[in-house]
Amino acid sequence: MADKNQEIGGIHFPFPFTPYSIQKDFMAVLYQVLEDGKIGIFESPTGTGKSLSLICGALSWLRDFEQKKRQEEAHLLKTGTAPSSDGKDQPPFILSSHQKTPDTLRPPGEPDWVTQFVQKKEERDLVDRLKMEQIRRKKREERLQQLRHNTQLKYAAKRERQEEEETERLLRLSRDILAAGTEAEPLEQLASGEEDLVLSEYESDEEKGAPNGLNEDEDDLEEEHVTKIYYCSRTHSQLAQFVHEVQRSPFGKDTRLVSLGSRQNLCINQDVKSLGSVQLINDRCMELQRSRHESKSQAEDQEPKRRRQAPRAACPFYGHRHLQLFQDQVLLEVKDIEQLVALGKEAGACPYYGSRFAIPAAQVVVLPYQMLLHTATRQAAGIRLQGQVVIIDEAHNLIDTITGIHSTELCQAHSQLLQYMERYRKRLKAKNLMYIKQILYLLEKFVAVLGGNIKQNPNTQSLSHTGTELKTINDFLFQSQIDNINLFKVRRYCEKSMVSRKLFGFTERYGAVLAPPREQPRLAGFQHFLQSLQPGVTEAPTAPVEEGEARVPRPASPLMHIEGFLEALTTANQDGRVMLSRQGSLSQSSLKFLLLNPAVPFAQVVKECRAVVIAGGTMQPVSDFREQLLACAGVETERLVEFSCGHVIPPDNILPLVICSGPSNQQLEFTYLKRELPQMMDETGRILCNLCNVVPGGVICFFPSYEYQRQVHAHWDKSGLLARLAVRKKIFQEPKRANQVEQVLAEYSRCIQCCGQAGGMVTGALLLSVVGGKMSEGINFSDDLGRCVVMVGLPYPNIKSPELQEKMAYLDQTLPRTPGQIPPGKALVENLCMKAVNQSIGRAIRHQKDFASIVLLDQRYARPPILAKLPAWIRDRVEVKATFGPAFAALRKFHHKKSGLS
């Protein structure tokens, strides 16, 4: 595919083909947002080439930025002084050297010669830093050039790797022989491998300098962070799709891109990978790294010391030379996660750490939402946002994602931690015992605040008061009687000591409780308690596991959820709530932290970054992003840019209809009170029967919930409507179980394909789906797979949910109320509803030549405030039909015409 170079507003945009006009507009606005350091909200419907517009627009800006920076560097190195300018066009490395922070502000009345001296020194320091950066950059470019033209280097490294493995094997054998002859008297006889479960001596940051975590070899891998673009999306498949788009783009050969993933996705150590559980993989990897650092420090110690235990193994894939080669090869060519794993196996280097070492020199870093939006995870990955660009794609659920990441439900771990302490009491140092006792005290108080007793079996322990109660953080701390404990220190201990990992290894190792017979019933009850309280929002009880269904993997350490809960309790009092859910017994009850203000964690991203772009196919209604996220994060109106474009399809390729009544003149209003009426369900069935007579291929019908879908299906089966529908369409239902989705979609697609070829009475398939379910997001119903999308009612969230009510009350108190507008809390409910609608109807029409009808069954859709929240390219073409006759005539005409042309 030949590149088409585009000149837009004097800016050169390479593109793989002639772009649509909306793509040109998208790239031009995006370029300006990045250049001016703005915050952009971009909406481009699916099928309009959004990913390619993001890639070519952002990388064109980065190309020009780097060229301008090189020119500025050359001028500075040549003259030794920064060019005089108003600062607008200067790159960040020059701007930052002249910006005065509170620490460097000059005192009033300071002599001019002092000011000039300080400025000269700053310029000299800047020149020295630039020289060092140039040396590092030249070294990196030389290495990459060598790799491009000398593939022998790669194979030489592989041979060297094999030789190192053989040497290591012989050394290990020698150590084992020596260890066998050593008479050692252990403190206490522990089982093989159990030493790893004992906590190391803990020193707080006040007692020691915080280590940087890198030794000299690893420090060589660290470079200055160049200006880069962090691209985030929700799922690994979306990230992989973006990487493939970059590979096919005009920038695919020259862009230094690195993909970040989890250890579970990137680990190549089969001994670790075979552990299966995410937590076990993380735990073992961390142990291997610590073993490596400990063995180095022991080797450097001149005095021979008697060891308590045999030397522990280190990961064979974590070595400086091979990580260096891996890092260079990652930057040499754009690779996705699977290609990184293959490269790691070939180079004998860890892809997980190798990809992280490549971050500083990379121009584009591709990573999941959670890794960027959660501060601790971001820092652990080595991500620095200062002066960088962040693009968050598929951002329609960004607010929910941030809220979810920073909300946590508490699992009790008292019994396991108590057993752990008793098991290793003689081996634990005083500080470890002190902090473990503090954590046990906290857990006792958390149980007490729910109305329970730590000494009784939670399954048989009834609570006198039931129901849900929400408290401010301060009120919860006072009621729990833990306001005198420094939660920051306890949380830091958990983080630094890795006690949750040790406890997880302990419970994985022993499974059953280690206690005297009289204690076993109580402690076994607590084990059941922690298993019953899993993280996540507790909505409806899940269906029982049926035969053949995949089992849920074992949960991570319960103490990890407690760490999250303790971190949440350090949030500002006004920005969160603690929800106490008291059910019949203690084992069914829970504590949950609810983040009310997602702008708090997002504010740091906005503050540090040069520019932030929030993009998606359906971003409407954008008021949530403006008011709840950006305004509350301190983004001023002047810094915010909104861009929304239409679709690339011709206007007559879509027919959106609001139908207010059915064939028997039954008014369509699917409120909670009316939607379960038999006449309402019958009318819905009659409408679908009529639609299936004129719509070819596939029809997707979305219901507000799984329960209502099942209820309607059962009613139609009883009344005979299901049989009438089956005359024209084979009927499929969206499964609740994720492992059956692919199978249902494959059968649905195969049915439509066969019907299209064979002819006959059955013309396709009808898929009964659920808003917010597995079919309403990320599924491509293009062409015959989705010729008509039907929305049954408005999918409002449960207004009685305590969490939603608290969120509504919070918004009503904190956001200003605009005259003539509904209160912010009520607007939230409408926006949640319409975001779900827009995601569902966006499943159809996926490319320029696609066509489909969109049928909205509820007279409330005709209200102007509701219509205003539809995407512009749909809203502008909506026809409201008060009666069914004209609506059916329009549908028949549309599909007859389009099917004849297709």
ABEGO torsion letter per residue (X at the ends): XBBBBBBBGGBBBBBABBBBAAAAAAAAAAAAAAAAGBBBBBBBBBGAGAAAAAAAAAAAAAAAAAAAAAAAAAAAAAAGBBBBBAGAABBAAAAAAABBBAAABBBBGBBAAAAAAAAAAAAAAAAAAAAAAAAAAAAAAAAAAAAAABAAAAAAAAAAAAAAAAAAAAAAAAAAAAAAABBBBBABBBBBGAAAABBBBBBBAAABBBBAGBBAAAAAABBBBBBBBBBBBABAAAAAAAAAAAAABAAAAABBBBBBBBAAAABABAAAAAAGBAAAAAAAAAAAAAAAAAAAAAAABABBBBBABBBBBBBAABBAAAAAAAAAAAAABBBBAAAAAAAAAAAGBBAAAAAAAAAAABABBBBBAAAAABAAAAAAAGBBABGBBBBBBGAAAAAAAAAAAABBBBBBAAAAAAAAAAAAAAABBAAAAAAAAAAAAAAAAAAAAAGBBAABBAAABBBABBEBBBBBAAAAAAAAGAAABBAAAAAAAAAAAGAAAAAAAAAAAAGBBBBBAAAAAAAAAAAAAAAABBBEBBBBBBBBBBBGBBBBBBBBBAAAAAAAAAAAAABBAAABBBBBBBBABAAABBBBBBBABAAAAAAAAAAABABBBBBBABAOBAAAAAAAAAAAAGBBAAABBBBBBBBABBAAABBBBBBABBAAGBBBBBBAAAAABAAAAAAAAAAAAAAAAABBEBBBBBBABAAAAAAAAAAAAAAGAAAAAAAABBBBBBBABAAAAAAAAAAAAAAAAAAAAAEEABAEBBBBBBBGBAAABGBBBBEAABABBBBBEBBBBBAABAAAAAAAAAAAAABBBBBGBBBAAAAAAAAAAAAAAAAAAAABGABAABBBBBBBBEAAAABAAAAAABBAAAAAABBBBABAAAAAAAAAAAAAAAAAAX
